[in-house]
Amino acid sequence: MQKINKEELLLINGGGFGLGLALLIGAGIVFIIGVIDGFVRPLKCNT
């Protein structure tokens, strides 16, 4: 096993995904749930 120093450790990329991707996936799931809920349980506006 080879030991690496701090500079080499900071140059390593990979192993996960960013916060933006997680937020995008979450927003997509919430949008799809809202569309399905709108078709299954339509509510009329109270105006």
BELFENZI-V564480 format. One record per backbone hydrogen bond with DSSP energy under -1.0 kcal/mol. NH is the residue of the N-H (numbers start at 0). CO is the residue of the C=O. If there is no record, write none. Layout:
NH_CO ; NH_CO
This chain:
8_4 ; 9_5 ; 21_17 ; 22_18 ; 23_19 ; 24_20 ; 25_21 ; 26_22 ; 27_23 ; 28_24 ; 29_25 ; 30_26 ; 31_27 ; 32_28 ; 33_29 ; 34_30 ; 35_31 ; 36_32 ; 37_33 ; 38_34 ; 39_35 ; 40_36
